[in-house]
């Protein structure tokens, strides 16, 4: 049951990050991109961990999964990448 291990709080967390990111995009485009990027990565990461903890599937190499997840999160909030990809950003 996806999201069930944490009583669906992981899904709620992702939705809140998306909502906040979307609501601030006009005033704070970089923060918005960071929050929505983080939400996207956390959605998949927590989903996979939920299935592992719920015994629906198994993450065989937890160390590799953790390292990959940390890299994904860091890339999602990397300000330099966001600035480079932001068309017309003048900040």
N, C-alpha and C positions, 0 to 999 in steps of 0.2 A: 504494500500500500504506500504509494509515493506520498511523502509528507507526513505520514502517520507516526513515525518514530518520535518526532518532536511535536506531536499534536497539531501539525500543519503550521506551526509558528515560523518555520523556515520559508514557507510559501508566502505567509503574511509579511515577513521581513523583506522579501524580494519585491513584493507589490508596493510596500511603503517606500522603498528606495526608488522604484520606478516613478511613483506618484510625486515624490519630492523632486526628483530630477526633472520630470516633465514640467512641474509647476514653476521652476526657477529658470528654465532655459533661456528666457528673454533677458533676464537681469544678470544671470551668472552662467554663461554658456559652458565655461570650463568645468565648474562644479557640477553642472547638470550632466555633462558628458561623463564625468568621473562616476557619479552616482548611478547613472543608467548602465554604464559599462560594468561597474561592480555588480549591479543587480543581475545582469546577464550571466556573468561568470558564476556568481553564487547560486543562481538558480540551478545550473547544471551540477555544480560541485556538491551542493547540499542534497540534491536529488539522488546522486550516485551514492553519497554516504548514507542517506536514509534507506535506500534499498539494501545496502550492505548491513546496516544495523538491524533492519527488519528481516533480514535473511531471505529477501526476495532474490537477490543476486549477491555476488561476493566480489570485493575488491581484493584481488589476489596479492598484489604488491602494494601494500599500504605506504611504504616509504616512497616509491615512485609516484604514487597517486598524490601524496602530500606535496612532494617537490613540484610536480606538474601544476597542482592547484595553486600553490604559492606564486609560481611564475605567472599563471593566468591572472591572478588577482593583482599582482604588481603591474603587469602590462595593462590591465584595465584602468588603473588609476595613474598611469604614467603621464604626467602633465605635458612632457615634451611631445609625446605621440599625439596627444589630444590637440595641442596647439598646432602641430604640423598638419593635422587632418582637418582643422577648422577653417573652412573657406572664409576668407575675408576677415578673420579675427584680427583686431587691431590692438589687443591688450598688451 
